[in-house]
Amino acid sequence: MRRGYPRGGQALLVATIAVALGVAPAAAAPESGPAVRLVGEQVVPHAQEFQGTTVGGLSGIDFDSRTGDYVLISDDRSERNPARFYTARFPVGESGAGPVTFTGTRPLLTAAGAAYGPKSVDPEEIRVDPWSGNYFWTQEGERTETVLADPSVRVARPDGTFVSELPIPNNERMRPDSGPRQNAALEGATFAAGGSLFMTSVEDPLLQDGPVATTTAGATARITVQARFGPVFAQYAYPLEPVFAESRPQPGLGGNGIASILAADPVDPTKVLVLERSFVVGVGNKIRIYQADLSGATNVLDAPLGNARPATKRLLVDLDDLGLAKIDNVEGMTWGPRLPSGERTLILVSDNNFAANQITQFIALAVR
């Protein structure tokens, strides 16, 4: 554990907000979960061309209240077009959701001002800074037999130019026998506590934290809390569900991990929505969104999981229960505008992996 911060999750977050940042946590939410209903869905045509790029691989989404646009990041590793983000409009009302209209795209640039080269970066999540309007985005790094490249959190202006990079915990650095698994690093990120905090999540357990989820056992990922300007305050164990079904015809080809996180409350950083994305070969996807509570969890920053208390969670919604004709590889989520009814809209997007047999799916939910 890093010197100067208490191990208890509640104590650390209270100190972080009330003392360091001057914001008080909100009261705990009721135990019963809010009602969720499907408002509408739109599917973007496969391989749609926009401003010289192929739309696809949309792995992160955030709503920019300044412009009314959604900001989306593509996980194209500069192999089809340079690593980039899009802006788009997606009107949502009480009775449905309108078509998706893309309004702009920009390449993400390196500190030297150049576009990223092929396979030099692996973008996953993007969030609009509520204070500056800049974009915080994550990338997963690389783990191969010959390359160990750390994941990162980078900051870009709305024109794509590089601003800065945040530190990451030492245990999330790529080392031969520790750190994130390949393609299972910083999938999730969110601002919390009114923008004072930035939180990230790894998709699967770190190598040192044990095996990935199977059909007979869950697994443990980590959620990290840091100041918006960098210092890392805490890290919490998050319990993943077992894989929902066995793959076929060959067993063992399925997984479940964190694809996105989102602050559940505008002030209280202990309440976080977690999107668990599971894919099983020969079966398909299962997408479940949980509300996690970090308040009683043990701070395991730079420490083994051991007997640490994990975050608790409760199911908010299983997309299988909403009547969608198809559920694809949903990876991104954001709060959208409130409806006239007072319900919050929760907007989801799927990553089609640029595959002809998958879809880019926008889903609008109403949460009460």
C-alpha positions as CSV (number, residue, x, y, z in Angstrom):
1,M,0.0,0.0,0.0
2,R,1.3,3.5,-0.8
3,R,2.4,5.4,2.3
4,G,0.1,8.1,3.6
5,Y,-3.3,6.5,2.7
6,P,-5.4,4.3,4.9
7,R,-6.3,0.7,3.9
8,G,-10.0,1.0,4.4
9,G,-12.0,1.9,1.3
10,Q,-14.5,4.1,3.1
11,A,-11.9,6.0,5.1
12,L,-9.8,6.6,2.0
13,L,-12.6,7.9,-0.1
14,V,-14.0,10.1,2.6
15,A,-10.5,11.5,3.1
16,T,-10.0,12.0,-0.6
17,I,-13.3,13.8,-1.2
18,A,-13.9,15.6,2.1
19,V,-10.4,16.7,2.8
20,A,-8.3,16.7,-0.4
21,L,-11.0,17.7,-2.8
22,G,-13.6,19.5,-0.6
23,V,-16.6,17.5,-1.8
24,A,-18.8,15.5,0.5
25,P,-20.1,12.0,-0.6
26,A,-23.9,11.7,-1.1
27,A,-26.1,9.5,1.0
28,A,-26.1,5.8,0.2
29,A,-28.7,4.7,-2.4
30,P,-31.6,2.5,-1.5
31,E,-31.0,-1.2,-1.6
32,S,-33.6,-1.9,-4.2
33,G,-32.3,-1.3,-7.8
34,P,-33.8,1.4,-10.1
35,A,-36.2,0.3,-12.8
36,V,-34.7,0.1,-16.3
37,R,-36.6,0.0,-19.6
38,L,-35.6,-0.1,-23.3
39,V,-36.2,3.2,-25.0
40,G,-34.9,2.3,-28.5
41,E,-32.1,1.0,-30.6
42,Q,-30.3,2.0,-33.8
43,V,-27.8,0.0,-35.9
44,V,-25.1,1.8,-38.0
45,P,-24.6,0.3,-41.5
46,H,-21.6,-2.1,-41.7
47,A,-18.4,-0.5,-42.9
48,Q,-20.0,3.0,-43.2
49,E,-17.6,5.5,-44.6
50,F,-17.3,8.9,-42.9
51,Q,-14.8,11.6,-43.8
52,G,-12.3,9.1,-45.3
53,T,-12.6,6.6,-42.4
54,T,-14.4,3.3,-41.8
55,V,-16.8,3.6,-38.9
56,G,-16.3,0.6,-36.6
57,G,-14.7,-0.8,-33.5
58,L,-16.6,1.7,-31.3
59,S,-15.4,0.7,-27.8
60,G,-16.2,3.8,-25.8
61,I,-18.8,6.5,-25.7
62,D,-19.4,9.7,-23.6
63,F,-21.9,12.5,-23.8
64,D,-20.6,16.1,-24.2
65,S,-23.2,18.3,-22.6
66,R,-21.4,21.4,-24.0
67,T,-22.2,20.4,-27.6
68,G,-25.0,17.8,-27.3
69,D,-22.8,15.3,-29.2
70,Y,-21.7,11.9,-28.2
71,V,-17.9,11.3,-28.4
72,L,-16.9,7.8,-29.5
73,I,-13.5,6.2,-29.7
74,S,-12.6,3.5,-32.2
75,D,-10.3,0.6,-31.1
76,D,-8.8,0.5,-34.6
77,R,-5.0,0.2,-33.9
78,S,-4.2,2.5,-36.8
79,E,-4.5,-0.6,-39.0
80,R,-7.4,0.6,-41.2
81,N,-7.2,4.3,-40.5
82,P,-5.2,6.3,-37.9
83,A,-6.4,5.9,-34.3
84,R,-9.3,8.2,-33.9
85,F,-12.5,9.4,-32.3
86,Y,-15.9,10.4,-33.7
87,T,-18.6,12.8,-32.6
88,A,-22.3,11.9,-33.3
89,R,-25.9,12.8,-32.6
90,F,-28.3,10.2,-31.3
91,P,-31.7,11.8,-30.4
92,V,-33.6,10.0,-27.6
93,G,-37.1,10.7,-26.5
94,E,-39.8,9.2,-24.3
95,S,-41.0,6.9,-27.1
96,G,-37.9,6.0,-29.0
97,A,-34.4,6.7,-30.4
98,G,-33.7,8.4,-33.7
99,P,-31.0,7.6,-36.2
100,V,-27.2,8.0,-35.5
101,T,-25.7,10.9,-37.4
102,F,-21.9,11.3,-37.3
103,T,-20.8,14.9,-37.1
104,G,-17.0,14.7,-37.0
105,T,-13.9,12.6,-36.7
106,R,-10.3,13.4,-35.6
107,P,-7.1,11.4,-35.3
108,L,-5.6,11.0,-31.9
109,L,-2.1,12.5,-32.0
110,T,1.1,11.6,-30.2
111,A,3.1,14.1,-28.0
112,A,5.1,14.9,-31.2
113,G,1.9,15.8,-33.1
114,A,1.9,12.8,-35.4
115,A,-0.8,10.2,-36.0
116,Y,-0.1,6.9,-34.3
117,G,1.5,4.2,-36.4
118,P,0.0,0.8,-37.1
119,K,-0.3,-1.3,-33.9
120,S,1.4,1.3,-31.8
121,V,-1.6,2.0,-29.7
122,D,-4.8,0.2,-28.6
123,P,-7.6,2.7,-27.8
124,E,-10.5,1.5,-25.6
125,E,-12.4,4.1,-23.5
126,I,-13.0,7.9,-23.8
127,R,-14.4,10.4,-21.4
128,V,-15.1,14.1,-21.7
129,D,-13.5,16.1,-18.9
130,P,-16.4,18.0,-17.2
131,W,-14.0,20.8,-16.2
132,S,-12.0,21.5,-19.4
133,G,-13.9,19.7,-22.2
134,N,-10.7,17.8,-23.1
135,Y,-10.8,14.0,-23.7
136,F,-9.3,11.5,-21.4
137,W,-8.8,8.2,-23.2
138,T,-7.3,4.8,-22.3
139,Q,-5.2,2.4,-24.3
140,E,-4.3,-1.2,-23.4
141,G,-0.6,-1.4,-24.2
142,E,0.9,-4.6,-25.6
143,R,2.0,-8.0,-24.2
144,T,3.7,-10.4,-26.6
145,E,6.8,-12.6,-26.5
146,T,9.0,-9.7,-27.7
147,V,7.1,-6.5,-26.6
148,L,5.9,-5.3,-23.2
149,A,4.3,-1.9,-23.6
150,D,2.4,-0.4,-20.6
151,P,-1.3,0.7,-20.9
152,S,-1.9,4.4,-20.4
153,V,-4.4,7.2,-19.8
154,R,-3.8,10.0,-22.1
155,V,-5.4,13.5,-22.5
156,A,-6.3,15.1,-25.8
157,R,-7.9,18.3,-26.8
158,P,-11.1,18.1,-28.9
159,D,-9.0,18.5,-32.0
160,G,-7.0,15.4,-31.1
161,T,-3.8,17.1,-30.1
162,F,-1.9,15.5,-27.1
163,V,-2.0,17.3,-23.8
164,S,-0.6,15.0,-21.1
165,E,-0.5,11.4,-19.7
166,L,-1.6,10.3,-16.3
167,P,0.4,7.9,-14.1
168,I,-0.8,4.3,-13.6
169,P,-0.3,2.0,-10.6
170,N,2.9,0.0,-10.6
171,N,1.0,-3.2,-10.6
172,E,-0.6,-2.4,-14.0
173,R,2.7,-2.1,-15.8
174,M,3.5,-4.8,-18.3
175,R,6.2,-7.1,-16.8
176,P,7.1,-10.7,-17.8
177,D,5.3,-12.3,-14.9
178,S,2.9,-9.6,-13.7
179,G,0.6,-6.8,-14.9
180,P,-2.4,-7.0,-17.2
181,R,-3.0,-9.8,-19.6
182,Q,-2.8,-9.1,-23.4
183,N,-5.9,-7.2,-24.6
184,A,-7.4,-7.1,-21.0
185,A,-6.0,-3.9,-19.5
186,L,-7.7,-0.4,-19.2
187,E,-11.0,-1.1,-20.8
188,G,-13.1,1.1,-18.4
189,A,-12.7,4.7,-17.2
190,T,-15.0,7.4,-15.7
191,F,-14.8,10.8,-14.0
192,A,-16.3,10.8,-10.5
193,A,-16.9,13.3,-7.7
194,G,-17.9,16.1,-10.1
195,G,-14.7,15.6,-12.1
196,S,-12.3,15.7,-9.2
197,L,-11.5,12.0,-9.5
198,F,-10.7,9.7,-12.4
199,M,-11.3,6.0,-12.2
200,T,-10.1,3.2,-14.4
201,S,-10.6,-0.6,-14.5
202,V,-8.8,-3.5,-15.9
203,E,-10.9,-6.0,-17.9
204,D,-9.5,-9.2,-16.4
205,P,-7.5,-10.2,-13.4
206,L,-3.9,-9.0,-13.4
207,L,-1.5,-12.0,-13.8
208,Q,-0.6,-11.8,-10.2
209,D,-4.3,-11.8,-9.1
210,G,-5.2,-15.3,-10.3
211,P,-7.0,-16.9,-13.3
212,V,-9.7,-15.5,-15.5
213,A,-13.4,-16.3,-15.0
214,T,-14.7,-19.7,-16.1
215,T,-18.1,-21.4,-16.1
216,T,-17.5,-22.7,-12.6
217,A,-15.8,-19.7,-11.0
218,G,-15.7,-15.9,-11.2
219,A,-12.6,-13.8,-11.0
220,T,-11.3,-10.6,-9.6
221,A,-10.5,-7.4,-11.5
222,R,-9.3,-4.1,-10.1
223,I,-10.8,-0.5,-10.1
224,T,-8.3,2.3,-9.5
225,V,-9.1,5.8,-8.1
226,Q,-6.8,8.7,-8.8
227,A,-6.9,12.5,-8.8
228,R,-7.8,14.1,-12.1
229,F,-4.3,15.5,-12.3
230,G,-2.6,12.2,-11.6
231,P,-1.8,11.0,-8.1
232,V,-3.2,7.5,-7.5
233,F,-5.2,7.2,-4.2
234,A,-6.6,3.7,-4.1
235,Q,-7.4,0.5,-5.8
236,Y,-10.3,-2.0,-5.1
237,A,-11.0,-5.6,-5.9
238,Y,-14.1,-6.1,-8.1
239,P,-15.7,-9.6,-8.2
240,L,-16.5,-10.8,-11.8
241,E,-19.3,-13.2,-12.5
242,P,-18.5,-16.7,-13.9
243,V,-18.8,-17.2,-17.6
244,F,-22.5,-17.6,-18.4
245,A,-22.3,-20.7,-20.7
246,E,-19.9,-23.3,-22.0
247,S,-18.6,-22.8,-25.5
248,R,-19.4,-25.2,-28.3
249,P,-18.4,-27.4,-29.8
250,Q,-15.0,-27.0,-28.1
251,P,-15.2,-26.1,-24.4
252,G,-13.2,-23.4,-22.6
253,L,-13.6,-20.6,-25.3
254,G,-15.4,-18.0,-23.3
255,G,-14.7,-15.2,-20.9
256,N,-16.2,-12.4,-18.8
257,G,-14.6,-9.1,-17.9
258,I,-15.2,-5.4,-17.3
259,A,-15.8,-3.5,-20.5
260,S,-16.8,-0.1,-19.1
261,I,-17.4,1.7,-15.8
262,L,-19.4,4.9,-15.2
263,A,-20.0,7.0,-12.1
264,A,-23.5,6.2,-10.8
265,D,-23.8,9.4,-8.8
266,P,-22.6,12.9,-9.7
267,V,-21.0,13.4,-6.3
268,D,-20.5,10.1,-4.4
269,P,-17.5,8.2,-5.9
270,T,-18.2,5.0,-4.0
271,K,-21.1,4.1,-6.4
272,V,-20.0,2.9,-9.9
273,L,-21.9,1.2,-12.7
274,V,-19.9,-1.7,-14.1
275,L,-20.6,-3.2,-17.5
276,E,-19.6,-6.9,-17.5
277,R,-19.2,-8.1,-21.1
278,S,-19.2,-11.9,-21.7
279,F,-18.6,-13.7,-24.9
280,V,-18.8,-17.4,-25.5
281,V,-17.8,-19.1,-28.8
282,G,-20.8,-20.8,-30.4
283,V,-23.2,-19.1,-28.0
284,G,-22.8,-15.3,-28.2
285,N,-22.8,-12.3,-25.8
286,K,-24.2,-11.6,-22.4
287,I,-24.2,-8.0,-21.2
288,R,-25.0,-7.2,-17.6
289,I,-24.7,-3.9,-15.8
290,Y,-24.1,-3.8,-12.1
291,Q,-24.0,-1.1,-9.5
292,A,-20.9,-1.6,-7.5
293,D,-20.3,-0.1,-4.0
294,L,-16.7,0.6,-3.1
295,S,-17.4,2.0,0.4
296,G,-16.6,-1.1,2.3
297,A,-13.9,-2.5,0.1
298,T,-10.2,-2.7,1.2
299,N,-7.7,-0.5,-0.5
300,V,-5.3,-2.9,-2.3
301,L,-3.1,-0.3,-4.1
302,D,0.3,-1.9,-4.7
303,A,-0.7,-4.9,-2.6
304,P,-1.8,-8.5,-3.2
305,L,-5.5,-9.3,-3.0
306,G,-5.1,-11.7,-0.1
307,N,-8.2,-11.6,2.1
308,A,-9.1,-8.1,1.0
309,R,-12.8,-7.2,1.1
310,P,-14.0,-6.7,-2.5
311,A,-16.5,-4.2,-3.7
312,T,-20.1,-5.3,-3.3
313,K,-22.5,-5.2,-6.3
314,R,-26.1,-5.6,-7.3
315,L,-27.5,-6.2,-10.8
316,L,-29.0,-3.2,-12.5
317,V,-30.0,-4.8,-15.8
318,D,-29.3,-7.9,-17.9
319,L,-29.8,-6.9,-21.6
320,D,-31.3,-10.3,-22.2
321,D,-34.4,-9.1,-20.3
322,L,-35.1,-6.1,-22.5
323,G,-36.4,-7.8,-25.6
324,L,-33.6,-6.8,-28.0
325,A,-33.5,-9.0,-31.2
326,K,-29.7,-9.2,-31.0
327,I,-27.2,-8.3,-28.3
328,D,-23.7,-7.7,-29.8
329,N,-20.4,-6.9,-28.3
330,V,-21.5,-3.9,-26.1
331,E,-18.4,-2.2,-24.7
332,G,-19.3,1.5,-24.0
333,M,-21.8,3.3,-21.8
334,T,-22.6,6.8,-20.8
335,W,-25.3,8.9,-19.2
336,G,-27.3,10.8,-21.8
337,P,-29.8,13.7,-21.3
338,R,-32.7,13.3,-18.9
339,L,-36.1,12.5,-20.3
340,P,-39.2,14.7,-19.6
341,S,-40.3,11.9,-17.3
342,G,-37.3,12.6,-15.1
343,E,-35.6,9.3,-16.0
344,R,-31.9,9.3,-16.8
345,T,-31.0,7.9,-20.2
346,L,-28.2,5.3,-20.3
347,I,-26.6,5.0,-23.8
348,L,-24.7,1.9,-24.8
349,V,-22.6,1.2,-27.9
350,S,-21.2,-2.1,-29.3
351,D,-17.8,-2.7,-30.9
352,N,-18.4,-4.7,-34.1
353,N,-14.7,-5.6,-34.4
354,F,-15.0,-4.5,-38.1
355,A,-16.6,-7.9,-38.7
356,A,-19.3,-8.5,-41.3
357,N,-21.2,-10.8,-38.9
358,Q,-21.4,-8.2,-36.1
359,I,-23.2,-4.9,-35.7
360,T,-22.5,-1.4,-34.4
361,Q,-25.4,-1.1,-32.1
362,F,-26.6,2.0,-30.2
363,I,-29.0,1.2,-27.3
364,A,-30.9,3.8,-25.3
365,L,-32.2,2.8,-21.8
366,A,-34.2,4.8,-19.3
367,V,-33.2,4.4,-15.7
368,R,-35.5,5.4,-12.9
